[in-house]
Amino acid sequence: MTPWIFGSIALIVGGFAPALWLSSRGKPEMRLVGLEFAAVVTILILTLLAKQYGRTSFLIVPLALAVASFPGSLVFARLLVPRR
């Protein structure tokens, strides 16, 4: 196993699992924080796996996720505001 795989496993255990727990518990504001954290960790994991396999074409997915995660979180935050 290479250091890229060990880094991916460490991010899954040490980053993605707490992000999932945070995004499934508590107040909506904390869920939003968990959602953002999960997106960042997922981007890092996919980037490490693309580096591991040496395929630059695999970098399209984390790039698209990086572009789409911010507007998605803005929509989620907009839905948190109570309607009058």
Biopython code that builds the backbone (N, CA, C, O; Angstrom):
import numpy as np
from Bio.PDB.StructureBuilder import StructureBuilder

atoms = [
    (1, "MET", "N", (0.838, -1.179, 0.000)),
    (1, "MET", "CA", (0.000, 0.000, 0.000)),
    (1, "MET", "C", (0.884, 1.244, 0.000)),
    (1, "MET", "O", (1.946, 1.281, 0.622)),
    (2, "THR", "N", (0.422, 2.228, -0.698)),
    (2, "THR", "CA", (1.193, 3.458, -0.822)),
    (2, "THR", "C", (0.719, 4.506, 0.185)),
    (2, "THR", "O", (-0.336, 4.349, 0.800)),
    (3, "PRO", "N", (1.493, 5.563, 0.350)),
    (3, "PRO", "CA", (1.064, 6.624, 1.274)),
    (3, "PRO", "C", (-0.239, 7.303, 0.849)),
    (3, "PRO", "O", (-0.971, 7.826, 1.689)),
    (4, "TRP", "N", (-0.528, 7.294, -0.461)),
    (4, "TRP", "CA", (-1.771, 7.912, -0.926)),
    (4, "TRP", "C", (-2.986, 7.127, -0.420)),
    (4, "TRP", "O", (-3.999, 7.715, -0.040)),
    (5, "ILE", "N", (-2.874, 5.812, -0.418)),
    (5, "ILE", "CA", (-3.975, 4.986, 0.085)),
    (5, "ILE", "C", (-4.105, 5.157, 1.595)),
    (5, "ILE", "O", (-5.217, 5.258, 2.112)),
    (6, "PHE", "N", (-2.979, 5.190, 2.307)),
    (6, "PHE", "CA", (-3.043, 5.405, 3.753)),
    (6, "PHE", "C", (-3.653, 6.770, 4.085)),
    (6, "PHE", "O", (-4.419, 6.896, 5.040)),
    (7, "GLY", "N", (-3.313, 7.780, 3.297)),
    (7, "GLY", "CA", (-3.906, 9.101, 3.499)),
    (7, "GLY", "C", (-5.401, 9.106, 3.250)),
    (7, "GLY", "O", (-6.157, 9.762, 3.966)),
    (8, "SER", "N", (-5.829, 8.367, 2.222)),
    (8, "SER", "CA", (-7.257, 8.270, 1.932)),
    (8, "SER", "C", (-8.003, 7.558, 3.050)),
    (8, "SER", "O", (-9.088, 7.984, 3.446)),
    (9, "ILE", "N", (-7.430, 6.485, 3.555)),
    (9, "ILE", "CA", (-8.066, 5.747, 4.646)),
    (9, "ILE", "C", (-8.122, 6.609, 5.904)),
    (9, "ILE", "O", (-9.124, 6.609, 6.620)),
    (10, "ALA", "N", (-7.049, 7.339, 6.166)),
    (10, "ALA", "CA", (-7.039, 8.219, 7.345)),
    (10, "ALA", "C", (-8.087, 9.315, 7.224)),
    (10, "ALA", "O", (-8.723, 9.669, 8.216)),
    (11, "LEU", "N", (-8.280, 9.860, 6.021)),
    (11, "LEU", "CA", (-9.307, 10.877, 5.833)),
    (11, "LEU", "C", (-10.713, 10.297, 5.953)),
    (11, "LEU", "O", (-11.617, 10.958, 6.466)),
    (12, "ILE", "N", (-10.899, 9.079, 5.488)),
    (12, "ILE", "CA", (-12.218, 8.450, 5.612)),
    (12, "ILE", "C", (-12.556, 8.232, 7.074)),
    (12, "ILE", "O", (-13.657, 8.559, 7.518)),
    (13, "VAL", "N", (-11.606, 7.679, 7.826)),
    (13, "VAL", "CA", (-11.868, 7.378, 9.241)),
    (13, "VAL", "C", (-11.855, 8.646, 10.088)),
    (13, "VAL", "O", (-12.746, 8.855, 10.911)),
    (14, "GLY", "N", (-10.854, 9.485, 9.888)),
    (14, "GLY", "CA", (-10.681, 10.643, 10.752)),
    (14, "GLY", "C", (-11.431, 11.880, 10.322)),
    (14, "GLY", "O", (-11.579, 12.812, 11.113)),
    (15, "GLY", "N", (-11.908, 11.919, 9.097)),
    (15, "GLY", "CA", (-12.585, 13.114, 8.624)),
    (15, "GLY", "C", (-14.002, 12.887, 8.163)),
    (15, "GLY", "O", (-14.908, 13.628, 8.543)),
    (16, "PHE", "N", (-14.202, 11.874, 7.352)),
    (16, "PHE", "CA", (-15.527, 11.678, 6.763)),
    (16, "PHE", "C", (-16.526, 11.109, 7.763)),
    (16, "PHE", "O", (-17.693, 11.500, 7.764)),
    (17, "ALA", "N", (-16.083, 10.200, 8.602)),
    (17, "ALA", "CA", (-16.995, 9.624, 9.604)),
    (17, "ALA", "C", (-17.500, 10.684, 10.588)),
    (17, "ALA", "O", (-18.701, 10.719, 10.858)),
    (18, "PRO", "N", (-16.635, 11.553, 11.140)),
    (18, "PRO", "CA", (-17.164, 12.625, 12.000)),
    (18, "PRO", "C", (-18.049, 13.623, 11.247)),
    (18, "PRO", "O", (-18.994, 14.170, 11.816)),
    (19, "ALA", "N", (-17.742, 13.855, 9.976)),
    (19, "ALA", "CA", (-18.575, 14.763, 9.189)),
    (19, "ALA", "C", (-19.973, 14.190, 8.989)),
    (19, "ALA", "O", (-20.963, 14.918, 9.050)),
    (20, "LEU", "N", (-20.050, 12.896, 8.752)),
    (20, "LEU", "CA", (-21.365, 12.260, 8.630)),
    (20, "LEU", "C", (-22.129, 12.314, 9.940)),
    (20, "LEU", "O", (-23.336, 12.557, 9.950)),
    (21, "TRP", "N", (-21.437, 12.090, 11.038)),
    (21, "TRP", "CA", (-22.092, 12.152, 12.336)),
    (21, "TRP", "C", (-22.585, 13.569, 12.622)),
    (21, "TRP", "O", (-23.691, 13.756, 13.129)),
    (22, "LEU", "N", (-21.761, 14.563, 12.295)),
    (22, "LEU", "CA", (-22.126, 15.953, 12.542)),
    (22, "LEU", "C", (-23.297, 16.381, 11.659)),
    (22, "LEU", "O", (-24.159, 17.143, 12.098)),
    (23, "SER", "N", (-23.331, 15.901, 10.436)),
    (23, "SER", "CA", (-24.405, 16.309, 9.530)),
    (23, "SER", "C", (-25.710, 15.561, 9.776)),
    (23, "SER", "O", (-26.730, 15.896, 9.174)),
    (24, "SER", "N", (-25.698, 14.573, 10.635)),
    (24, "SER", "CA", (-26.936, 13.843, 10.910)),
    (24, "SER", "C", (-27.500, 14.110, 12.302)),
    (24, "SER", "O", (-28.554, 13.576, 12.646)),
    (25, "ARG", "N", (-26.836, 14.905, 13.091)),
    (25, "ARG", "CA", (-27.276, 15.184, 14.464)),
    (25, "ARG", "C", (-27.334, 16.685, 14.705)),
    (25, "ARG", "O", (-26.663, 17.463, 14.026)),
    (26, "GLY", "N", (-28.134, 17.077, 15.669)),
    (26, "GLY", "CA", (-28.114, 18.445, 16.150)),
    (26, "GLY", "C", (-28.989, 19.408, 15.379)),
    (26, "GLY", "O", (-29.891, 19.017, 14.638)),
    (27, "LYS", "N", (-28.690, 20.691, 15.580)),
    (27, "LYS", "CA", (-29.457, 21.767, 14.962)),
    (27, "LYS", "C", (-29.117, 21.870, 13.473)),
    (27, "LYS", "O", (-28.068, 21.393, 13.041)),
    (28, "PRO", "N", (-29.995, 22.483, 12.698)),
    (28, "PRO", "CA", (-29.741, 22.625, 11.254)),
    (28, "PRO", "C", (-28.446, 23.366, 10.926)),
    (28, "PRO", "O", (-27.797, 23.072, 9.922)),
    (29, "GLU", "N", (-28.071, 24.325, 11.771)),
    (29, "GLU", "CA", (-26.827, 25.055, 11.504)),
    (29, "GLU", "C", (-25.616, 24.127, 11.615)),
    (29, "GLU", "O", (-24.679, 24.217, 10.821)),
    (30, "MET", "N", (-25.644, 23.248, 12.595)),
    (30, "MET", "CA", (-24.545, 22.295, 12.753)),
    (30, "MET", "C", (-24.561, 21.256, 11.629)),
    (30, "MET", "O", (-23.506, 20.771, 11.219)),
    (31, "ARG", "N", (-25.729, 20.920, 11.141)),
    (31, "ARG", "CA", (-25.808, 20.004, 9.996)),
    (31, "ARG", "C", (-25.190, 20.622, 8.754)),
    (31, "ARG", "O", (-24.554, 19.936, 7.954)),
    (32, "LEU", "N", (-25.385, 21.926, 8.602)),
    (32, "LEU", "CA", (-24.773, 22.629, 7.477)),
    (32, "LEU", "C", (-23.251, 22.600, 7.574)),
    (32, "LEU", "O", (-22.566, 22.419, 6.568)),
    (33, "VAL", "N", (-22.727, 22.777, 8.770)),
    (33, "VAL", "CA", (-21.278, 22.696, 8.981)),
    (33, "VAL", "C", (-20.781, 21.291, 8.646)),
    (33, "VAL", "O", (-19.735, 21.135, 8.015)),
    (34, "GLY", "N", (-21.525, 20.273, 9.067)),
    (34, "GLY", "CA", (-21.160, 18.901, 8.753)),
    (34, "GLY", "C", (-21.188, 18.625, 7.260)),
    (34, "GLY", "O", (-20.340, 17.901, 6.738)),
    (35, "LEU", "N", (-22.167, 19.205, 6.576)),
    (35, "LEU", "CA", (-22.262, 19.042, 5.125)),
    (35, "LEU", "C", (-21.065, 19.662, 4.419)),
    (35, "LEU", "O", (-20.492, 19.052, 3.517)),
    (36, "GLU", "N", (-20.686, 20.863, 4.821)),
    (36, "GLU", "CA", (-19.515, 21.512, 4.231)),
    (36, "GLU", "C", (-18.232, 20.735, 4.513)),
    (36, "GLU", "O", (-17.383, 20.573, 3.636)),
    (37, "PHE", "N", (-18.107, 20.262, 5.745)),
    (37, "PHE", "CA", (-16.920, 19.492, 6.112)),
    (37, "PHE", "C", (-16.844, 18.185, 5.329)),
    (37, "PHE", "O", (-15.765, 17.776, 4.900)),
    (38, "ALA", "N", (-17.987, 17.533, 5.143)),
    (38, "ALA", "CA", (-18.007, 16.293, 4.358)),
    (38, "ALA", "C", (-17.627, 16.555, 2.911)),
    (38, "ALA", "O", (-16.946, 15.735, 2.295)),
    (39, "ALA", "N", (-18.052, 17.677, 2.362)),
    (39, "ALA", "CA", (-17.690, 18.003, 0.982)),
    (39, "ALA", "C", (-16.187, 18.227, 0.836)),
    (39, "ALA", "O", (-15.575, 17.760, -0.124)),
    (40, "VAL", "N", (-15.604, 18.932, 1.781)),
    (40, "VAL", "CA", (-14.161, 19.189, 1.725)),
    (40, "VAL", "C", (-13.365, 17.890, 1.855)),
    (40, "VAL", "O", (-12.406, 17.666, 1.116)),
    (41, "VAL", "N", (-13.766, 17.043, 2.793)),
    (41, "VAL", "CA", (-13.063, 15.772, 2.994)),
    (41, "VAL", "C", (-13.223, 14.869, 1.774)),
    (41, "VAL", "O", (-12.278, 14.184, 1.385)),
    (42, "THR", "N", (-14.398, 14.863, 1.175)),
    (42, "THR", "CA", (-14.616, 14.050, -0.021)),
    (42, "THR", "C", (-13.746, 14.528, -1.176)),
    (42, "THR", "O", (-13.198, 13.711, -1.915)),
    (43, "ILE", "N", (-13.616, 15.820, -1.336)),
    (43, "ILE", "CA", (-12.745, 16.365, -2.390)),
    (43, "ILE", "C", (-11.304, 15.930, -2.160)),
    (43, "ILE", "O", (-10.615, 15.538, -3.102)),
    (44, "LEU", "N", (-10.849, 15.996, -0.925)),
    (44, "LEU", "CA", (-9.482, 15.569, -0.624)),
    (44, "LEU", "C", (-9.279, 14.076, -0.866)),
    (44, "LEU", "O", (-8.248, 13.670, -1.402)),
    (45, "ILE", "N", (-10.244, 13.265, -0.479)),
    (45, "ILE", "CA", (-10.132, 11.819, -0.681)),
    (45, "ILE", "C", (-10.069, 11.489, -2.163)),
    (45, "ILE", "O", (-9.226, 10.698, -2.588)),
    (46, "LEU", "N", (-10.953, 12.088, -2.952)),
    (46, "LEU", "CA", (-10.958, 11.809, -4.389)),
    (46, "LEU", "C", (-9.683, 12.300, -5.066)),
    (46, "LEU", "O", (-9.211, 11.678, -6.017)),
    (47, "THR", "N", (-9.126, 13.400, -4.592)),
    (47, "THR", "CA", (-7.869, 13.890, -5.145)),
    (47, "THR", "C", (-6.714, 12.942, -4.820)),
    (47, "THR", "O", (-5.874, 12.669, -5.678)),
    (48, "LEU", "N", (-6.670, 12.447, -3.596)),
    (48, "LEU", "CA", (-5.623, 11.486, -3.228)),
    (48, "LEU", "C", (-5.742, 10.194, -4.029)),
    (48, "LEU", "O", (-4.732, 9.625, -4.445)),
    (49, "LEU", "N", (-6.965, 9.729, -4.246)),
    (49, "LEU", "CA", (-7.140, 8.502, -5.029)),
    (49, "LEU", "C", (-6.758, 8.711, -6.493)),
    (49, "LEU", "O", (-6.219, 7.800, -7.121)),
    (50, "ALA", "N", (-7.026, 9.889, -7.045)),
    (50, "ALA", "CA", (-6.601, 10.181, -8.416)),
    (50, "ALA", "C", (-5.078, 10.200, -8.510)),
    (50, "ALA", "O", (-4.506, 9.727, -9.492)),
    (51, "LYS", "N", (-4.429, 10.746, -7.490)),
    (51, "LYS", "CA", (-2.960, 10.745, -7.462)),
    (51, "LYS", "C", (-2.423, 9.322, -7.333)),
    (51, "LYS", "O", (-1.426, 8.973, -7.966)),
    (52, "GLN", "N", (-3.077, 8.505, -6.520)),
    (52, "GLN", "CA", (-2.649, 7.119, -6.320)),
    (52, "GLN", "C", (-2.659, 6.356, -7.640)),
    (52, "GLN", "O", (-1.699, 5.660, -7.971)),
    (53, "TYR", "N", (-3.739, 6.489, -8.381)),
    (53, "TYR", "CA", (-3.869, 5.717, -9.616)),
    (53, "TYR", "C", (-3.189, 6.378, -10.805)),
    (53, "TYR", "O", (-3.106, 5.781, -11.878)),
    (54, "GLY", "N", (-2.700, 7.609, -10.629)),
    (54, "GLY", "CA", (-1.958, 8.270, -11.693)),
    (54, "GLY", "C", (-2.810, 8.651, -12.883)),
    (54, "GLY", "O", (-2.306, 8.745, -14.002)),
    (55, "ARG", "N", (-4.085, 8.870, -12.661)),
    (55, "ARG", "CA", (-5.008, 9.207, -13.746)),
    (55, "ARG", "C", (-5.491, 10.635, -13.542)),
    (55, "ARG", "O", (-6.301, 10.897, -12.653)),
    (56, "THR", "N", (-5.003, 11.547, -14.351)),
    (56, "THR", "CA", (-5.427, 12.935, -14.214)),
    (56, "THR", "C", (-6.876, 13.127, -14.621)),
    (56, "THR", "O", (-7.507, 14.104, -14.219)),
    (57, "SER", "N", (-7.411, 12.212, -15.413)),
    (57, "SER", "CA", (-8.819, 12.336, -15.792)),
    (57, "SER", "C", (-9.745, 12.106, -14.597)),
    (57, "SER", "O", (-10.900, 12.531, -14.626)),
    (58, "PHE", "N", (-9.261, 11.445, -13.554)),
    (58, "PHE", "CA", (-10.074, 11.239, -12.355)),
    (58, "PHE", "C", (-10.229, 12.523, -11.537)),
    (58, "PHE", "O", (-11.053, 12.572, -10.624)),
    (59, "LEU", "N", (-9.456, 13.555, -11.848)),
    (59, "LEU", "CA", (-9.541, 14.811, -11.113)),
    (59, "LEU", "C", (-10.761, 15.645, -11.506)),
    (59, "LEU", "O", (-11.041, 16.665, -10.877)),
    (60, "ILE", "N", (-11.481, 15.221, -12.534)),
    (60, "ILE", "CA", (-12.671, 15.958, -12.959)),
    (60, "ILE", "C", (-13.753, 15.878, -11.890)),
    (60, "ILE", "O", (-14.449, 16.862, -11.641)),
    (61, "VAL", "N", (-13.899, 14.734, -11.265)),
    (61, "VAL", "CA", (-14.955, 14.559, -10.258)),
    (61, "VAL", "C", (-14.738, 15.446, -9.039)),
    (61, "VAL", "O", (-15.673, 16.144, -8.645)),
    (62, "PRO", "N", (-13.541, 15.461, -8.408)),
    (62, "PRO", "CA", (-13.387, 16.385, -7.273)),
    (62, "PRO", "C", (-13.480, 17.854, -7.675)),
    (62, "PRO", "O", (-13.926, 18.683, -6.883)),
    (63, "LEU", "N", (-13.065, 18.181, -8.889)),
    (63, "LEU", "CA", (-13.187, 19.556, -9.346)),
    (63, "LEU", "C", (-14.653, 19.948, -9.491)),
    (63, "LEU", "O", (-15.047, 21.039, -9.079)),
    (64, "ALA", "N", (-15.455, 19.074, -10.069)),
    (64, "ALA", "CA", (-16.893, 19.351, -10.201)),
    (64, "ALA", "C", (-17.561, 19.429, -8.832)),
    (64, "ALA", "O", (-18.452, 20.253, -8.627)),
    (65, "LEU", "N", (-17.143, 18.583, -7.896)),
    (65, "LEU", "CA", (-17.704, 18.629, -6.547)),
    (65, "LEU", "C", (-17.321, 19.923, -5.841)),
    (65, "LEU", "O", (-18.129, 20.490, -5.104)),
    (66, "ALA", "N", (-16.105, 20.390, -6.058)),
    (66, "ALA", "CA", (-15.678, 21.646, -5.440)),
    (66, "ALA", "C", (-16.499, 22.816, -5.970)),
    (66, "ALA", "O", (-16.827, 23.737, -5.222)),
    (67, "VAL", "N", (-16.826, 22.783, -7.242)),
    (67, "VAL", "CA", (-17.620, 23.857, -7.832)),
    (67, "VAL", "C", (-19.080, 23.769, -7.385)),
    (67, "VAL", "O", (-19.714, 24.800, -7.160)),
    (68, "ALA", "N", (-19.621, 22.563, -7.253)),
    (68, "ALA", "CA", (-21.044, 22.391, -6.953)),
    (68, "ALA", "C", (-21.365, 22.398, -5.466)),
    (68, "ALA", "O", (-22.520, 22.627, -5.105)),
    (69, "SER", "N", (-20.412, 22.161, -4.602)),
    (69, "SER", "CA", (-20.731, 22.052, -3.178)),
    (69, "SER", "C", (-21.070, 23.406, -2.553)),
    (69, "SER", "O", (-21.928, 23.471, -1.673)),
    (70, "PHE", "N", (-20.429, 24.470, -2.979)),
    (70, "PHE", "CA", (-20.717, 25.775, -2.400)),
    (70, "PHE", "C", (-22.124, 26.266, -2.748)),
    (70, "PHE", "O", (-22.851, 26.675, -1.842)),
    (71, "PRO", "N", (-22.539, 26.244, -4.013)),
    (71, "PRO", "CA", (-23.926, 26.647, -4.288)),
    (71, "PRO", "C", (-24.955, 25.715, -3.633)),
    (71, "PRO", "O", (-26.032, 26.161, -3.236)),
    (72, "GLY", "N", (-24.631, 24.453, -3.522)),
    (72, "GLY", "CA", (-25.542, 23.533, -2.846)),
    (72, "GLY", "C", (-25.716, 23.868, -1.383)),
    (72, "GLY", "O", (-26.817, 23.758, -0.842)),
    (73, "SER", "N", (-24.640, 24.276, -0.741)),
    (73, "SER", "CA", (-24.753, 24.657, 0.667)),
    (73, "SER", "C", (-25.485, 25.988, 0.816)),
    (73, "SER", "O", (-26.161, 26.205, 1.822)),
    (74, "LEU", "N", (-25.365, 26.877, -0.162)),
    (74, "LEU", "CA", (-26.136, 28.116, -0.118)),
    (74, "LEU", "C", (-27.631, 27.852, -0.239)),
    (74, "LEU", "O", (-28.436, 28.494, 0.436)),
    (75, "VAL", "N", (-27.999, 26.915, -1.091)),
    (75, "VAL", "CA", (-29.413, 26.539, -1.206)),
    (75, "VAL", "C", (-29.899, 25.932, 0.097)),
    (75, "VAL", "O", (-31.000, 26.238, 0.554)),
    (76, "PHE", "N", (-29.090, 25.079, 0.697)),
    (76, "PHE", "CA", (-29.462, 24.474, 1.976)),
    (76, "PHE", "C", (-29.628, 25.541, 3.048)),
    (76, "PHE", "O", (-30.569, 25.483, 3.840)),
    (77, "ALA", "N", (-28.721, 26.515, 3.078)),
    (77, "ALA", "CA", (-28.812, 27.593, 4.061)),
    (77, "ALA", "C", (-30.031, 28.464, 3.806)),
    (77, "ALA", "O", (-30.644, 28.957, 4.753)),
    (78, "ARG", "N", (-30.385, 28.657, 2.569)),
    (78, "ARG", "CA", (-31.582, 29.432, 2.230)),
    (78, "ARG", "C", (-32.831, 28.729, 2.733)),
    (78, "ARG", "O", (-33.778, 29.383, 3.170)),
    (79, "LEU", "N", (-32.840, 27.420, 2.676)),
    (79, "LEU", "CA", (-33.998, 26.670, 3.156)),
    (79, "LEU", "C", (-34.080, 26.640, 4.680)),
    (79, "LEU", "O", (-35.118, 26.269, 5.228)),
    (80, "LEU", "N", (-33.011, 27.023, 5.373)),
    (80, "LEU", "CA", (-33.034, 27.074, 6.833)),
    (80, "LEU", "C", (-33.818, 28.274, 7.363)),
    (80, "LEU", "O", (-34.315, 28.250, 8.489)),
    (81, "VAL", "N", (-33.926, 29.314, 6.550)),
    (81, "VAL", "CA", (-34.600, 30.534, 6.994)),
    (81, "VAL", "C", (-36.099, 30.260, 7.074)),
    (81, "VAL", "O", (-36.697, 29.786, 6.108)),
    (82, "PRO", "N", (-36.704, 30.556, 8.216)),
    (82, "PRO", "CA", (-38.152, 30.325, 8.334)),
    (82, "PRO", "C", (-38.936, 31.263, 7.425)),
    (82, "PRO", "O", (-38.562, 32.419, 7.222)),
    (83, "ARG", "N", (-40.019, 30.744, 6.890)),
    (83, "ARG", "CA", (-40.883, 31.557, 6.021)),
    (83, "ARG", "C", (-41.854, 32.377, 6.860)),
    (83, "ARG", "O", (-42.306, 31.944, 7.919)),
    (84, "ARG", "N", (-42.162, 33.562, 6.366)),
    (84, "ARG", "CA", (-43.075, 34.450, 7.106)),
    (84, "ARG", "C", (-44.453, 34.410, 6.530)),
    (84, "ARG", "O", (-45.349, 35.093, 7.025)),
]
sb = StructureBuilder()
sb.init_structure("model")
sb.init_model(0)
sb.init_chain("A")
sb.init_seg("    ")
for serial, (resi, resn, name, xyz) in enumerate(atoms, 1):
    if name == "N":
        sb.init_residue(resn, " ", resi, " ")
    sb.init_atom(name, np.array(xyz, "f"), 0.0, 1.0, " ", f" {name:<3s}", serial, name[0])
structure = sb.get_structure()
